[in-house]
Amino acid sequence: MTLIINNDHVAQVLTMEDTMAALEQSYADLITSDAVCRPRIDIQIPTSDPNKTYQWGTMEGGSTRGYFAIRMKSDVLTQENRGGIPTEEKYCVRPGRWCGLILLTSVENAEPLAIFNDGVLQHMRVGADGGIGVKYMAREDAEVVGMLGSGGMARSHMQSITCVRDIKRLQVWSPTQANREAFADEMRAAYGIEVVACDAPEQVYRGAHILAALTDATQPVTDGAYVEPGTHVVVVGGSGAPDRATIDKIDVSLRFGTAPQPWGLEEFGKARSRLTYVAMTPEVAEKRMSPDAKRGGRGAVADDRVVWLADIIEGRAKGRTSDDQITYSERGNLQGAQFHAVAGRAYELVREAGLGNEIPTEWLLQDIRD
């Protein structure tokens, strides 16, 4: 039987500790070539509304540990201005609804094992990356988090950061006052720590040992002028990187890894985090696509100061070497290596708990060779 697994099922069984352990193992397997993945690939098609674009995105990977997964997203993209910050919004069918699915299969016999909603698992895997970066790069005595953003990614990052550091204070800002104040109340109750809802974004930087910028913005939201010595920086959204002033301040930049090139294509730009194919005239594409998008995504942040996770784990290199250093961490283009590992663990936990909805696997098989 194949399981249909929804977000509630995942939320009941998957912990942040499970997620971080699964990801670290997957990244280790990539180093030994026991796992493989590819960067995210998007296809964009203009809709009848010139302000909206359809986007289909996938990422995939698997390992000799037995699982393969592909994550699929079907979105309509729009651009909004929220508090003066350009922001990407998306929906499926109607605003407030989204379609993200993970198909998990068996490497041993190719069986379709499960189909997941990806919402909870998606937030968990991104938050876990932030926690892994903090684990290896933040000061050992880090106890103050400065956070830009108060949505789902902010919640999952608090889960992961508190797994690896003894956090005593959170300073949070987001454009909507009601949202940041509600988030502050929630975090205060969840973790029993001091939480301040800041009136201005620059306030989150003061005394912060960890800066987490977690937004849907389409441009960098960090401000390097305020980043203090000793800070570890994590970024989600805002084009996936800090602003140039922050990058210039980084002493050591941790990258978890890079997806391997396709077999026989050594010239492939493997460091790029996303490859995008667009159904547009050259004139429209030139107008709509950013320089970064036209390059197919970016490589490593502060690549002249990069240290690799594998080298730290195996003792060939160090991350932070003093409390005053400013550090940064990023996954790289390993999204495909995440979903088979985390979805595989979630599948095991769901089965053990007797959750999920079964459908006959035969419904997904056929007697015509493809």
HELIX and SHEET records of a PDB file:
HELIX    1   1 ASN A    7  VAL A   13  1                                   7    
HELIX    2   2 MET A   16  ILE A   31  1                                  16    
HELIX    3   3 GLY A  119  MET A  137  1                                  19    
HELIX    4   4 GLY A  152  VAL A  164  1                                  13    
HELIX    5   5 GLN A  177  TYR A  191  1                                  15    
HELIX    6   6 PRO A  201  TYR A  205  5                                   5    
HELIX    7   7 GLY A  224  TYR A  226  5                                   3    
HELIX    8   8 GLY A  238  GLY A  240  5                                   3    
HELIX    9   9 ARG A  244  LYS A  249  1                                   6    
HELIX   10  10 PRO A  282  ARG A  288  1                                   7    
HELIX   11  11 PRO A  291  LYS A  294  1                                   4    
HELIX   12  12 ASP A  303  ARG A  305  5                                   3    
HELIX   13  13 LEU A  309  ILE A  313  1                                   5    
HELIX   14  14 GLN A  335  GLU A  352  1                                  18    
HELIX   15  15 THR A  361  LEU A  364  5                                   4    
SHEET    1   A 7 ALA A  35  CYS A  37  0                                        
SHEET    2   A 7 THR A  53  SER A  63 -1                                        
SHEET    3   A 7 TYR A  67  ARG A  82 -1                                        
SHEET    4   A 7 CYS A  99  SER A 106 -1                                        
SHEET    5   A 7 PRO A 112  ASN A 117 -1                                        
SHEET    6   A 7 THR A   2  ILE A   5  1                                        
SHEET    7   A 7 ASN A 357  ILE A 359 -1                                        
SHEET    1   B 4 ALA A  35  CYS A  37  0                                        
SHEET    2   B 4 THR A  53  SER A  63 -1                                        
SHEET    3   B 4 ARG A  40  PRO A  46 -1                                        
SHEET    4   B 4 ARG A 274  VAL A 278  1                                        
SHEET    1   C 4 ALA A  35  CYS A  37  0                                        
SHEET    2   C 4 THR A  53  SER A  63 -1                                        
SHEET    3   C 4 TYR A  67  ARG A  82 -1                                        
SHEET    4   C 4 ILE A  85  TYR A  91 -1                                        
SHEET    1   D 8 GLU A 194  ALA A 197  0                                        
SHEET    2   D 8 ARG A 169  TRP A 173  1                                        
SHEET    3   D 8 VAL A 144  LEU A 148  1                                        
SHEET    4   D 8 ILE A 210  LEU A 214  1                                        
SHEET    5   D 8 HIS A 232  VAL A 236  1                                        
SHEET    6   D 8 THR A 327  GLU A 330  1                                        
SHEET    7   D 8 VAL A 252  ARG A 255  1                                        
SHEET    8   D 8 VAL A 306  TRP A 308  1                                        
END                                                                             
